[in-house]
């Protein structure tokens, strides 16, 4: 199943474009499911997949309902502790959702689509209407972060067998954590792993929606760094609410010229790895399936002003491509290269060559590495960070992890097993690519004698 995550600067019309994308895919004979937390005119309001029209289903993400259900379930599992403390149970009617419940409800919906009761082969495409861009980046990074917290706070390998728990509690002098706590952590980790796998899948891409203008241009330029840091692939930039380029009214002509200038900049920054789609302004707020179909009919590929317009207005519309993105370096968020290649392959017992056996999609591709002047092999881990500047970059290694901060974005990246046996010998940011040099530490590699 293909997954398209739709986001963009606030107020850019991302919900409308998400609905139009799902409908456009259904109009071309494939089955699409749309998930959105916002009501959409002409769409049902239920929280279970409901058919809208031929080939199109939708489900609304109700954060309040999810919050009440999760808290009541937790209350039931902890009933013994609550009774011991003399606590009074709460009813669902008196519960009001807390901040952060919207993000957790979105993750729950993604889990149901990824490996839950909605992943039954009914749908060819999943379209998810995400929150605004900055918030969407935080939500998409949440499964990886929460799984790390769970592993640190409740390491699975540390839980003792049930038969030994009373004895260990007496020896330690403190009560051992209840078994249900470990079981709940394992269950949540499995759910988060399913969502993380969906986000990192090669068949999952982002569709950015932006109304051309200076504010949106700045927002997308900043977001490119965060998208690259988290390995998120953008397949389409939908340029929404475009005004007619030729108008007799000077006021509209100036606005259209400003939009055209922004579109030209976006073409230079995002193409050729990202498709651009012009979505014209209908002169009104789109309402209902007819207007969404009209957006699809009028959407077209774009080229910069003055450049060739071959393929423009070809009617490619807003439908998501059925095929997965083609593999390749442009599709890999990280890779390992050897800028000083000597043309000699690495020796079979070379630590650098051993790293080739420890890749994970979409992680780095470990390749044969060159040698330094002292004869030591060197690996260069490359992470594209378009728009990043050196003054906003912080890189710290802590154990088997790299703590990477770029402006407002931060990620803790686990090292591959091959790189864990190396020391960081340098880093440089050049042409929007962070290159981190690793030199294998002989003391960390297994001996062969």
N, C-alpha and C positions, 0 to 999 in steps of 0.2 A: 504494500500500500504506500503510495506517495503521500507525503505530508508537506503542506505549505503553511508556514507560519507568517501571518500578516501583521505588520506593525508599521509605525512611522511617527513623526512628530504629532503632538496632540492637535486635534481639530483638522487633520488633513483628509479625513474621510476614509480611514482604514476599514471601518466596519462595512461601509458601502462597497468598497473594492473587494473585501473578503467575500461578501455575499455574491457580488457579480462574478468573482472568480469561480466560486462553487457552481453557480448557475451556468456559466459559460462551459464548464467541464461537462455538466449534465447534458447541455444542449448538443454536445458532440458525442453523445452515446455512452459516456462513462458514469459510474455511480459516485456521487460525492456526498460527504457529510460535513456540515458546517457547525463549528462550535463557537459560541459567542456569549459574553456576559451581558451584552447590551441588547435590548429589544430591537427587532428589525421589522419595519412596516411590511405587512403581507406575509410574515413568517409566523408559525405557531410559537407559543410561549412555553412549551413543555420542556422538562429537563431530560427526557428520554428522546432518542432519535425518532422524529416524526416526519413523514413524507410531506414535502412541500409541493413538488410537482414531479413529473417523470424523471427519475434518476437523481433527484436532489432530496436530501434529508437534512434536518437541522435539530440541534439541541441547545438549550440555553443553560449556561453555567450559573447556578443559583448559589452564591457564596453563603447566604444566610441559612439555607436549608442544609448545606454541607457542614457548616460550623456547628449547628445544633445536633446533627446526627453524630458527628465525631465526638463532641463533648459528652453526649449521653452515653455513647458506647464506652468511652474512657471511664465514666462514672460507674458503669456496670462492672467493668473489669476490676476497678479499685474498690469495690463495695466492701470487702473485708476490712481494708484500712480505714475507710470512711466510718464504718460502724464502730471500729475500735476507738476512733477519735471522737465519736459522738457527733459526726457531721450530719447535716440534713441534706438530702438529695434535692436537686433542682429539677423542675419540670421544663420541658421544651418551650412552653409558652413564655417563660420568664427569662429566656436566654436571648441576649442581643450580641450579634457578632462583633468581634474585636478587630482592631487593625491588623492586617496581614492575612485575614481569612480569605480575601479575594484571591490572593496568590496561591494559597493552599488548595482552594477549590479548583483553580485552573490546573494545578498539577494532578489532582484527583481525576479530573476529566481526561487529561492526557494519558493517565495510567489506564483508564477504562478503554480508551481507544487503542492503546499500545498492546496491552496484554490482558485486558479484562473482558467484560461481557459484551463489549462493542466490537472486539477484534475477532469477528466471526466470518470474515471474508465477504461481507455484504458490500463493502465500499472499496472503490479503486483509489479514491483521493480523500484525504482529510484536510480540511481548511480550518485553521484556528485563528480567530480574531483575538490577537494579543492586546495588552494594554499599550499605552504610548511607549515610544522607543526606549527611553532610559529605564523605565520600569520593566519593560519586556526583557531587556538584557539581564536585569537582576533576577527576574523570575526564571529565565532559562538557565542561569548559573546556579540556581538554588538546589536542584537535586544533587549535583556534585558536592556542594558545600555541606548540605545536611548529612549526606552519607559519610563525609569525613568527620563531622562532629560525632555521629553515632559510633564510628569506629574508635575514636579517641576516648569517648566517655564510657562506652560499654563494649570493650573489645570482645568479640565472640569467643576467642580462644581462652579467655580468662574465666568464663562461667564454669562453675564446678558441677560435678554430677549431683543429682538430687540427693542421693544417699549420703553424700559427704557434707552437705550443706549444714546440718545441725552441728556436727563435730567441728567444722571450720569456724562456725559462728562462736562456739565456746572458746576455741583456741585464740581467735582474733580478738575476742572480747567485744565485738560489735556485730550487729545483725547483718547477715549476708543479703544482698539485693534479691528481691523476690524473683522466682523463675518467670513469672508472667512479664516482668520488665524486660528480660532478655528476649522472650518470645515476641513481645511487641516490637522491640528494636529490630529483630530479625525480619519481622513482617514488613515493617516500614522500610527497611533497607531494600527488600526485594521489590517493593512498589516503586521506590525512588530509582532503583536500578533499571526498571522497565521504562520509566520516563526518560532517564538519562540516555538509554539506548535509542529511544525514539528520536531524541534531539540530535544525537551524534550520528544517526544513520545517514548513509550516503543518499538515500531517497528523501531526505528531509532538507528543505531549503527555506530561505526567508524571502518574502516579497515585501519590499519597502514601499510605502505610500507617502507621497509628499506633494504639497502644493507649492509650485516653484516661487521662490522669493528669497531675500537675504537671510531671514531667520531660519528657514528650512535648510538652506545651503550650509549654514554654520552647524546646525544640528546634525546633519548627515555626515559632515566632514569629521566631527568629533566622534560620532557613533562608529565610523569605519574602524577606528582603532579598537573599540570594545568588541565589535563583531569579530575582528581578526584574532584578538586575544583569546576569545572563547571558541574559536574554530567554527564559527557559524558561517554558512555559505549563503550568499545572496544571489538568487537567480534572476530577479526582476526588480526594477525600480519603476513603479507606476507613478507617472507624473500626472497628478490629478487636477481637475478643475481648470483645464487650460482654456483661455479665452481665444476667440478667433484672431488670427494673426493679421488680418487685413480689415480694419474698421475705419469708417469715415469720421468717427467721433475721436477727437484728439485725446480725450481722457482715457478711453478704452484702448486706444492705440499705444499710449505710453505704458499702460499696465501690461498689455500683450508683449511689448518690446522688452520690458523688464523680465517677464516670464521666459521669453525666448532666450535672453542672455543667460539666465540661470540654467535652462535646459542644455544650452551649449556647454556650460561648465560641467554639468553632470555627465554629459556624454564623454567629455575628455577624461573625467576622473573615474567613471565606472565601466565604460566600454573598454575592451571587447568582452571581458569576463562576465558582465552583467547586461542583460537585455533591458532596454528602456521601452516603456509603453506610454504613449500619450493618451490620456483619458480626458476628453473634452468636457467643458462645463455645459450642462444641459439647460442652463438658464433658470433652474429651479432645483430644489432638493429632491433627489431621486426617491421615489416611493413606489413600492410594489415591484412585481416581477417584470412588468413591461419596461419600466425605466432601467432596471438592472440589465435586461437584455439589450436595451438601446445603448448602454455604456459599452457592452461587449461588442456590439456591431460597429461602434464608432472608434473603439480603441485601435491604435495602430503603432507600428514600430516607428522609431524616430531616428533622425540623424542631425548633426549640428548644422546650424545655419550656414549656407554657402557650400556645404559638402554634398556629396552625391546623395540623392534621395531614392536610390534603388531599393526596392523592398518597402518603401513607405506607402502606407495606406493599402497594404496587401490583405487586410482583413484577418491578421493573425489573432487579434482580439485578446481577451484576458484569460483564456483557458490555460490551465497548467499543463505543461508537457507531460505526456504519460511515461516517458522513459526516465530512468535515473540519470543523474549528472555523470558525464563521462569521467572516468578516473584520470588522474594526472596530477602533476605538481600543483597546478592552480586550484585543484580540489583538495589538496592536503594542507591543513593549517600549519603543520610543522614538517620539516624535513631535515636531513643531515647531508651536508655536502662537503666536498674537499676542494677548496679554492686553490690549493697548491698541488693538485694531482700530478703525480709523476708518471702515470701510465702503468705502474706496476700494481698488480693485485695484492691484496693483503694476504699475509701468510695464514694457513689454516688455524694456527694456534694464536693468531693475533687477537687481542681483546676487541679491537675494532670490528673484526670480522664476526666475532662471537655475538656482537650486538645485533647482527642482522637477524638473529633467531628470536628476538624479543620485541618485535614490533606489535602494535595493536592499532587497528583503525579507530579514528583517523589520526593516529599518532605519527611520530617521526619514522622515516625510512632510513635505517642504518645502512650505510654503504661502506665499501672499502675506503680506508683513510690513508692520507699521505704520512710522511714522517717529518719530524722537526729536524733542525740541524744536529740535535743530539741523538737522532735515531729513534725518538719516541713517537708513537702514532698519535695523531690528533683527530678528534671529531669536532665538527662544527655544527651545532644545532641551530637551525634557522627558523625564526618565527616572524612572518610578515606582520608589521605593525604600521600600516599606512596612516600618515598624519601624526605619528608620534614624534616628539621632540626629546632631545637628550635630557633637558632640564627636568622633564616630567617623568623620567624613567628611574625606577628603583628595582634593583635585582639583588636578592639575598638567597643564599642556599642554606637550608636548615635540614640536616639529615639527608633523607632521600627525596626532598621536595625543593622546588624553587618557588620563592615568593616574589611574584612579579607585579609591580604597580606601574601603570601608565596613566598619568593624569587622574581622572576620577574612577578609573577601572582597576580592579585588582583580581588576581587569580593565583591560587596555590596549585602548582603543577607537579604531579608526581613524576619522578625520573624513571626512564626505562631501566631495566636491570643492568644493561650494558653501561649506561651512563652513571649509575650509582657507584660503579667501581672506578670512577674517574674523579679528578679534581678540576674545578673550574679555573682555567688558566687565562681567561680574558673574555671580554665582551665588547661589542661595538655595534652602534646603530648607523647603518649606511643605506641610503636610498629606500627608507621605509622598511628595512629588514633588520631585525635584531639577530646578530650572530654571536653565539656563545661557544667559546672554545673549551673543549674537555680534553684533558690529558690523562690516559689511564694510569692508575696508581698500582705499581707492581705488588704492593703489600696487600691489596684488596682482591687480587685475582688468584684463583686456585692454582696450586703448584702441580706440575705434571711429573715431577721426579719422585 
